[in-house]
């Protein structure tokens, strides 16, 4: 189990995107139950779908044992899910509902923001699609929680890390690509009072229309700049305290059910919020978001301001880290000197693929410890900004070693320790469960081989 490295996705899991790309395939498989674990089952279509996803990621290189390894992982997950029921490890229905709403929003975005197009493609309504997402999401979240509880005490010492490293044959050590450490300072354009007043008035007009009887959901689809939630009538689903920006959250908790707020300003723009339901510290809201747009003059002013900070940094009158702390709008990097972190690993050591093409070209022209000119930037949510890049460091391509790559080797050793804990847990767990495997799949030695 701890050597299993095949990437795969099971039916309707992860972001729900596999539903779009593989539904027609799964419908063509002659389905049958191939594994039973207490009250839970694994279908042949699940295995075949995961195997097809594996094949599509291999570029012609195939492991002859891949299908058995995938089935072994599916079994492992079903055992965790069944054992979670016995151990009363549960996730809240509201959490499942919220996650389903988020994934449906992402699916709509993948369909170009056109929910009708998505419905036509899948031959189902949005409500039916969401309903199909609920059980797989509940299973996935439960397995994640179970896995976390099983491995919560996993730890490795520096001596264990060194021992793990030495256990890897020299010719098996990975050759790592060049890595970059880059920081940024991000400054959003400050829009004028007149533009903010215009947006407030627009939202107040929409509020009046809703109170006069027009449908909130229809107006959200027409006007909201939050495309993900707009496709679902502005619905954000159930959220706990601390999940939403403070201004939005405070306004939402102050509302009565079905009451609509005045325009509320946050870092994302201005919101018109309706509280649908409240359950203790959980709220279910929908909103219409409109962002003020900076003018050309606003952008020029912001560019001049950022350039003035750059001049102070170059003259050593201001450190880049202090400029970030005092002025950057990127909250995720504000307290670490502006370092950009990999979305995949969370590390500050980035590879070329972590950058968009334009950023990579700019870095290619910069010297180490230098600061870029002010650069126009558009955030993922569409806000206009100006940023500075600071090129901290670059390592050359090299074979993994303890001196340069301790963090990566530590993480690998920790993951290995977690895998061992999971394997030990599995051998104990299967004694408490009823497991039946179709004879056509006995060749995989699913239990004996783990």
Secondary structure by P-SEA (a helix, b strand, c coil): ccccccccccccccccccccccaaaaaacccccccccccccccaaaaaaaaaaaaaacccccccaaaaaaaaaaaaaaaaaaaaaaacccccaaaaaaaaaaaaaaaaaaacccaaaaaaaacccaaaaaaaaaaaaaaaaaaaaaaaaaaccccccaaaaaaaaaaccccccccccbbbbbbbbbbcccccaaaaaaaaaaaaaaaaaaaacccaaaaaaccccaaaaaaacccccccccccccaaaaaaaaacccccccccccccccccccccccccccbbbbbbbbbbbbbcaaaaaaaaaaaaaaaaaaaaccccaaaaaaccccccccccccbbbbbccccccccccccccaaaaaaaaaccccccccbbbbbcccccccccccccccccccccccccccaaaaaaaaaaaaaaaaaaaaaaaaaaabbbbbccccccccccccc
